[in-house]
Amino acid sequence: MAAKHFINDPTHLVNTALQALTITNPSVALDAENKIVYRRPGHALQVSIISGGGSGHEPSFGAFVGEGLLSAAVAGTIFASPSAEQIRKAIMSRVDHEKGILVTVMNYTGDVLNFGMGVEKAKAEGLNVKMLVVGDDVGVGRKKAGKVGRRGIAGTVLVHKISGALAATGASLDDVYKVARLTAENIVSVGASLDHVHVPGRAAPSQDSDEALAADEVEIGMGIHNEPGSGRAKVDLPELVKRMLQQLLDSQDEDRAFLKVNSNEVVLMINNLGGVSVLELGGITAEVVGQLEAEYNIKPVRILAGTYMTSLNGLGFSISILNVVNTDIGGPSMLQLLDAPSEAAGWTAPIKKETWEAKSSKTREGETSAGKDIQASGLTVDPEIAKATLTAGLERLIAAEPDITRYDTIVGDGDCGIGLKRGAEAILQMISAIQLSGDVVVDLDKMVEVVENSMDGTSGALYAIFLNSLVHSLRQQGYAGEATPKIWGIALKQASDSLSHYTPAQPGDRTLVDALHPFIKVLNTTGDLRQAAEAARKGAEGTKGMQASLGRTVYIGGTGFEQVPDPGAWGLSELFLGLAGVKEPKAEDYIVI
């Protein structure tokens, strides 16, 4: 549980967050005293739609106020219902009354009671108001929920969007209410979370308590206020999604069979509870969509994935399924209403209906790069000697990975050794699987492609640039025959010069250049690979105690650079020593940590 916050005063947090909505959407205003976000006057008359609830579920509900969605939203404190008086003021004085008002609320006792009181007060004063309670959560079944019924969670957002779009067309209150209720009746949702959330300003609960989840546990059906669900389990994502979909769609489950999906049109919403990265939410979405098609033959006509209703920074997600049905009002369909444009900061569904309906399967295939059909250069080496030399260098680099990783853990982000090892292993695999041609340009070009596909990060880019330039430089020699040390030295120098166009690194900056430059210089001077490799090692050793001018080490700080060499320079020197056939002790014989 993350118990650290930038704003620890919950009152200040809620007030400023509400104020921010008026900054990001100039069409809305804030009644700060009553915590009411509402549309500024001046728009066409329509049925007004009001919702709300406790804070902590952002962007619900305030960020859904705007054209084509809500007319107003009333906020309580974190996870607590707003008061009946707040709600009454929203109904009576912050929205238009002429065409009627729909109040939509999630099924929580405090919300139902307080919004109900506000609605009844408004009715008593002669206003035409209808109230809809949404309960879409199947995480708690019929038996356990009893008379309370299903909780309202993220599926409520779809009710808001569809009813809000219909209201914007000028539809009557009766029709808006009918479609909102029909939408609510055709939605099922369930959530899951890896942990409870911490409310700012409260003491953090003990991780040893019975309520705390173990590190490898997930709560299936957890509510959006830390309420328990159907149980805890130690499962991976595929099994978790399988169980969640069963709760949503198993028609044989009498306790949870709330919806029979009998339509050809289904809308899927994957909702981030606040603490899941965008990257991981993408992986979750792919898993859900894959299982829906494979196990239930359901191919959603619309897929919404994003942050719609959170539980503060909850480390979880929810799945909502809307069964699209005929509204029987003679107007736009549910899908058309879902697709309709809106102007609310919290609604994120920019894909046009034409794009969904096109169902395009077109792709771009094939390879057009001229480099894939590279011509022989006439610059040659004995392919067996080349393979043996490369193998020796790459194997020595792979063996050095633990040392390189240890150095990079101290002065970097720890991935340098793994990246170099991954590239070396990929090239080893390639030269083991194919027969080298003996043409240095042709063979090196194939290795460059392997490096580009197997190495990422900064070092991967540097190696790819350098090796691509080396291929070009070797071809430019205009020489047919054996690739001598002199030829290699000239081409390496030219490739190094090209690399300098993309990085300002020079000897003394504590980078791989501290090993590369002396290697090239000595090879050009002596033509001796062993001497050049030993010069690279000396250059790498010299980076110990050298203050970094480039790379992540600059930002890390500390004194680690005084104890270890630059990981990239060390790794490159290991490769060169291996290529030269030098049998040396391991790194700890050179460096004392």
N, C-alpha and C positions, 0 to 999 in steps of 0.2 A: 504494500500500500504506500503510495506517494503521499507523505504528510507535509511536504514543503510547498509553500505557495508564495507568489510575489505579493499578494494582498491577503493578509490574515484577518482583517476586520470584515466579517461577513456583511455587515450593514453597508459599509463603504463600498465593498465589492459589488453588491447588487445594484446600488444606486448609480455607480459609475458605469457599470455595464449597460444599464438601461439608457443612460445618457448617450453612450456611444452609438446606440441604434439611430439616434437622430443625426449623428454626425455622418454615418455611412449611408443613410437614406434620408435625403432632405424632404421627402414626401410625408414623413411621419413626425409626430410631436410627442412630448412626454409630459404627463401630469406627474411631476416628481413626488408630490406629497402622497398621492394614492397609487403610485407605481403603475400607471396606466400608459401604455404606448398606443397611440391612435393615429389614424389617417388625418392629415390636415384637411380642413373643409375646402370645398370648391370643386369636387369631382361630381360626376353625374349621380343622381339618386339611385340607390339600389338597396336590396336587403342588406342590412348590416350583420356581420358575423363577428361574434365575440368569443374568445377563448381565454385560457390562462391556467394558472396553477402555481405550484412552488417554483422558485428559481432553482437553477442547477441543471436544467434540461436544455440549455441553449443549443441550437438556435430557437427551439420551441420556448416560448410562444411569441415573444416580442419581435423576433426577426422575421416572423411570417406575416407581420402587419404590412400591408401595402396593396396596391392595385392588383386585383385578381386573386386575392387571398383573404386574410383577415382584415376586419375594420378596426379592431382594437384587441389588445391583450392585457390581462391584469396579472401582475406578478406578486407572489407572496415572498416571504423570506426563503432561504434555501431549504428545499424539500418540505415546505409548509404552505398550506392553502392561503390565498389572500382572504381578507375578511369580507363578510357580506356587504359592509358599507363601501369598501373599495369597488366591489362588483356593481353595486347599485349605482354608484356615481358613473361608472363606465357606461352602463346601460342608459341611464337617464340623461347624461350630459356630454358624452364624448363621441357619440355616433349619431348618424341620422336615424330618425324614427319612422319617416313617412311610409316606407314600404315594408316595415316590420323588422324584427331582429331575431336572429338565430344564435343561441348560446350553445356552444359545443364544449363539453368538458370530459375529461378522462375519469374513469370509474375508480375514484378514491373517495373514501367516506367524507373527509374534510372538504374536498372540492365539490362533491355532489351537494352537501348540505349548505355550504356557503354560497355557491352559485345559485342553488335552488332558492335560498332566501332572497338573493338579489333579484332573481327572476320574478318571484311572487310579489315582491314590493313593486316592481315595475308594472306588473299586470294590475295590481291594485290601483295604480295611478293611471290606468287606461291604455297602456302600451300593448301592442301586439307582439308578444314574445313567445318563442318556442324554445325548448331546451332539449338537447340530445346528449345522452351519456354514452361514451364509447368504451367498450371493453373488448379488446382484441387479443389479449395475452392468453395463450394456452399453457403457459408454464405451470400454472396451478390448475388442476382439473376440477371437474364439477363437484366431486365429493368433498375435497378440501376447501374449495371456495365457498360452498354452501350458498346461503342467501345473498352474500356479498356479490357474487358473480365474478366475471373475468376482470382483471386489471386493465387499465388503458396504458398502452405503450406506443411505440413508434408508428404503428399503423394509423393512429389518429391523424398524423400529418397528411395522409392520403385523403382522409375525410375533409380536412381543411382545404386542401388544394382543389378537389373536385367541386365541393359546395361553393368555395370562393369564386371559382371560374364561372359557375352557373349564375351566381348572384350578380356578377359583373355584366352578364348579358341582359339584365333587367328582369329576370324571372321573378315569379311571385314567391312569397314566403312559404306557401304550401309546397310548391315544387322544389324549392331549395331544401326544405326540411325533408321531403320525401327522398330526394336523391342522396342527401347526407346520411339518412338512416339506412337506405339501401346499400350504400358504400360500407358503412360500419358493419352491417350484417354479413358482408361478404369478405371480411378481412380476418385473417388469423396471423398472429405474431408470436415469436418466442425468442428469448435472449439467452446469452451465456456470458459468463465473465470469469476471468482468472483471479479476480480479487475484489474486495470491497473498496469503496471509495472513502476518502477522508474529507469531511466538511471543514473548510477554513474556520478557524476560531475555536474548534473543539479539540479536546485532548485526543491524541492518537490512541486507539485501543491496543491492548497487548496482543502481540502476534502469537502468544501462547494460549489465548482464549479459545473456547470451543467454536466461536464464530469465525475465527480466522481460517482461511483456506491454506492448505499445505502448498508447497512450492509447485508440485506437479498435479494439483487438483484444479478442476473447473466446476463452477456451479452452473448447472443447466436450469434455465428458467428463472435466473435471478431477476428480481424486479429493479426498477430504476431508482429505488431509494435504499438499496442494499437488502431488500426483502429476499428471503430464501425462495428457491424454486422447487423443482421436482426432486432434486438430489445432487450429490457431488459424485464426480467420477474422475478417474485417471485415464484419459483417452487422448489420442492424437486428433488432429483437425478432421480428417475424413470420418472417423468414428463419431466425433462430436456432431458434425453436420448431419450424418446419417440419423442420429438419435433426435436431433432437432426437427428434421424433416418428417420423421415418423410421428412426432407429436403434432405437427401441423397437418399432416395429410393422411394418416392411417384411419380409414373409415371404420375399421374394426375396433378401434379404441373407444369404447363407450364413454370413458371419462373425458376424452378430449376431442371427439369427432364433432367439432363445431361447424365445420364447413365441408360441403361436398363440392369439389371442383368439377363442375359440369359444363364449363365453358371452354371454347377454343382460344379464348383470350384471357391470359393471366398476366398480372403485373407483379414483378418481384422487386422488393426493396431490401437492400442490405444496409443496415444503419450502424454507424460507428457510435459506440457509447461514450466516446470522448478521448480514450487513451490509446487507441489502436493506430499505428502508423498508416499512412496512405498506402505504402508499399504492401503491408500485411493485409490491409483491407482488400486490396486487389487480389491477393492469393486466396483469401476467404471467398470472395465473389466468384472466382473461377471454380472453386471446389463446389460451391452451392449450385451454380448453373450446371456443372457437369453431372452432379448427382440427380438433379431434377430431371434432366433429359434421360439419363441412363436408367434410373430406377422408377420414374413416374411418367415418362414420355411427355413431360411438360417443357415446352419451349416458350418462355415468357415473351410477350409482344413488347413489353417495356421492362428495362432493368435499370433501377436507380440504385446507385451505390455512393454513399457519402455520409455526412454528418447531419442528421435531421433532428434527432432527439437524444440528448446525452444524459449520462448520470455523472455530472461533473467531468472528471478525467477517467471514467470507468474503463478498465482494461477488458473490454468485451464488445460484443456486437449483437444485433438482433436481426432476425429474418422475418419479413412480412410478405404475405401473399394475398393479393386482391383478385378475387374471382370477378371478372368484368361481366356485368349482366345488363340487360335492357332496362333503361330507366322508365320507359313508357310515358314520357312527358311530351313527346313530339319535338324535342329540342336536341341539342348536341349530346353525343354519347359520352359515357364515362371516359373513354380514351381521349376523345376530343377535348374534354374538360381538363384532363390531366395534362394534355399537350399545350393547352392554351397559355399564352404568354402571361407573365406576372411580373410585378416589380416589388419584390420583397427580398431583403438581403439574405435570408436564410434558405431560400428555395434554389437548389442547384440541379437543374435538369435541362441543359441547353441544347440537347439533341432534337432537331426538328422531326415532326411526324413523318415527313417525306423521306427522311433518312432511314427511319425505322422501317417504314413500309416498303422501301426499295429492296430490302433484304439482299443487298449486293454481296456476291461471293467472289468478285474480281480480285485478283492479286497481281503483283508484279513478280515474275519469276525469271530465272536465268541470270547470267553473268555477262556484262558487257565490257568489263575491264580489259584493256589491251594486254595487261600484264599476265593474263591467264594463258596467253599464247606467245610467251616470250621466246625470242629467237636466240639461238646459240651465239656466244660471243667469240669463240675460238680461244679463249683464255682458259687453260686447263690445269688440273691436278690429277694425280693418280686417285681414282675413286676409293680404292681400298685403304690407302694411306689417309685420305681425307676422313673417311668414316672412323678409322681407328683414332685419329687425332681428336676429332669432335667428341667421340665417345668418352675419351679420357678426360677432356675438359668438362663436359657436361656432368659426368659422374662425380668428379671432384666438387663441382658446384652444388650438386644435390646433397652430397655428404656434408657440406658446410652449412646447410640450411639451419640446423639448430643454433649454431653460433651466430649466424646473421640475424635470426629471429630474436635471439637474446639481446643482441646489440640494439635492434630496432625497437624492442620493447622498452628499453631504457631511454632512447632518444627520439623515438618516433611512435608510430601507431602499431608496430608489431607485424606488419604484413609484408615487409620487404623480402624476407627469406622465403616465405610461402610463394610469393609471386615469381621469384627467380626459379624456385624449384619447379613450379608448374610449367614455366616456359621451357626449362631444360628437359623435363620429362616428356613434354610434347614433341620436342625436336628429336629426342632419342627414339621415341616411338616411330616417328616418321622415317628416320634413316634406317631403322630396323625393318620397316615394312616395305621400303622401295629400294631399288638399286640406284645409287647416285650416278649421274651421267658423266661426271668428271669435268663438265663445263661449270666454272665457278659462278658465273652469272645465273645460269639456269638453276643450279642447285641452291644457291643462296636465296634466290627469289622465292623458291618453295619454302625455305625455312622462315623467311620474313612473314609469309602468310600464316605460318603456324604460330609465330610470336604474336602477331596481331590478334589471333583468335584465342590465344591461351593466356596472355598476360594483360592485366588491366592496371589501372592506377597510373601514377606519374612515371614510375620506372618502365612500365609497359609502353607508354607513349614515347619515352626517350629512346628506348631500344628500337622501337619500330621506325622512328624517324631516322635514327643513325643507320640502321641496316638498309632501309630503302635508299638512303643516300649513297651507301657503300655499293649497292648494286649498280646504281647509276654511274658512280665514279669508276668502278671496274670496267664497265662497258665503254666509258669514254677514253680508256687508255689506248684504244685503237691498236692493240697488240694481240697477235695470235701466237700461241705457244704456251709454255709453262708459266704459271703465275708465280713469279719469284718473290722473295721477301721485299725486294725493291718495289715491285709492282704493288704488293699489298701495302707497303708503307705509304706510298704516294696516295693510293685510293683511300686509305684510312685517314690520312691527313685531310683530304678533301671532304670526306664525310664528317669529320670533326668540325671543320669550318662551317659546313652546312648546318650542323646541330646548333652551332652558336647563334644562328638566326632565330632559334626558337627558345633558347634558354640563355640567360646571362652568366651561367655558371662558368667559373674559371678556376684554375688551381688555387687553393687557399680558401675556397668557399665551403669546404667540407661536403663534397658531393662525389658521385662516381667519376666525375671529371678528374679528380685528384689521382685516380688510378689510370684513367684512359689516356690522359695527355703524356705522362712519362712513358707509357708503353709505346705510343706512336712515335714519340721523339727518339727513343733508343732504337726502335726497329728501323727507322729511317736512317739513323746514324751508323748502326752496326750491321743491320740485316740479320741479327741473331735473335731468334724467338725467345730463347731462354733468358738472355740478358734483358730483353724487353719486359718479359713477365716478371722478373725479379725487380725491375724498376717500378712496375705497377704495384707490386707488393709493398715496396718501400714507400711509395706514395700513399697507399692505403694506411699503412702503419702511422704515417705522418699526420693523419687526420685525428688521431687520438689527442685530445686536449685542444683541438682547433675549434674556435667559436664559429658556429654555423652562420652563413649569410643567406642561405636559401633553404627551402624545404620546411617541413613540419617542425623540425627541431627548433627553428627560430621561435615558434610560438610556445613550445613546451617549456623552455627555460630549464632551470635547475643546473646541476653540476654533472649530470650523467655523461656529457660529452668529454669530460676530463678522464673518464675511466675506460671508454670504449672507442673504437674507430668508427668512421662512417659506415653503416651497413652496406650501402650500395657500392661504395668503393671497395670494401672488403670482398663482397661477392664477385665483383668483376675481376679482382686480382686472383681469386681462387680459380675462376674460369681460365684466365690466361696461364696460370701455373700448370693447370691440368693440360691445356693445349700444348705447352712446352714439354710435357712429360716430367715435370719436377715432382719428386716425391718428398713432401715436406711434412713435418709434424702438424698436429691439429692446431687450431687457432689459439687454444689456451696456452700453448707454448710461446706464442708471440705476445699475447695480451694478458695482463694481470688485472682482474676485476676485483 
